């Protein structure tokens, strides 16, 4: 099983700063399907990846920092139930 809760607020802030000005968006994974999509503009969105009827789906959980790391994890856990 993949590790969960691998991110920290400090690591997220550093990654957003490093991602600003890059050519392409990239993601930071927290485990359990939760990831933070980082844009070259410095914007960051929480995304939840899940499977339903054999198909991969994605659900947007909100924008960081409006949705904190703890809130995103809570939303991930609620969606799993």
Secondary structure, DSSP 8 states (H G I E B T S, - for coil): --------HHHHHHHHHHHTT-SS-EEEEEETTEEEEE-TTS-EEEEEEEEETTEEEEEEEEETTTS-HHHHHHHHHHHH-
